């Protein structure tokens, strides 16, 4: 099969389209013929081995998993031992976890991170959902425990996670304030944001407004600044972020670690978290999509051979919403 393979850390030039052996469905896994995949910030972090400390988990000298890509949508070819909720021929979507492998014609994925494709969504739209959608859903519903009437601030509202966070926030009954750049104001407003702050002309920190929940997806603010816009008992949810700067030791983990420590001594709840797509969360996203309460926004599509260009585009930090790979 064809796959995007990486043998050493580096820029998108380190990615190659190669012929590799097709995987088999291991116990508890499903083999999927991939029809579409999507690009996430996680892909270029792994590609570059950035931040450096992450290589202790990813692989010290080179990535342990040679094929990039996490989100996918396609058809089940084989279900491994112990898998019953999906069968060969089913159209599904899901995520590979830390094993990667979705930028390929076939992927072997953990069955507990695979669910039926949402009715009414194309393979491309479904592939845009898993990691970004689960990050937004988990951060707001499960971590922040958001309630109707809460005031939500989404910092980084025009990105892959941010576009879902605005819509999920509204679905949960929140009053949503979205922070983005000038060119994305209308996009974010069209997704249902009640207020939109253009960070090129206004500073939400200086506006003396308070929010019950702040979802930070950028990592461009100091912890004390983010806490300033929280209510006394507000929740700050930290979901990574950070712009590639040519290599760093800890990257956005600095803010996450600081938040975890501060959360032990302040009244406000500070919650760093790592997104975990599960069948329950994927099914919840499917229901939201099928009811029309969320819709994936796709900025650009690329072919499998164009994955290096797709990651390079995302890496510039100018991509809006999701970048998708199509694999006929």
Buried (B, 14 or more C-beta within 10 A) or exposed (E): BBBBBBEEBEBBEBBEBBEBEBBEBBEEBBBBBBBBBBBBBBBBBBBBBBBBBBBEEBBEEBBBBBBBBBBBBBBBBBBBEEBEBBEEEBBBBBBBBEBBBBBBBBBBBBBBBBBBBBEEBBBBBBBBBBBBBBBBBBBBBBBBEBEEEBBBBBBBBBBBBBBBBBBBBBBBEBBBBBBBBEEBBEBBBEBBBBBBBBBEEEEBBEEEBBBBBBBBBBBBBEBEEBBBBBBEEBBBBBBBBBBBEEEBEBBBBBBBEBBBEBBEEEEBBBBBBEBBBBBEBBBBBBEBBEEEBBBBBBBBBBEBEBBBBBBBBBBEEEBBBBBBBBBE
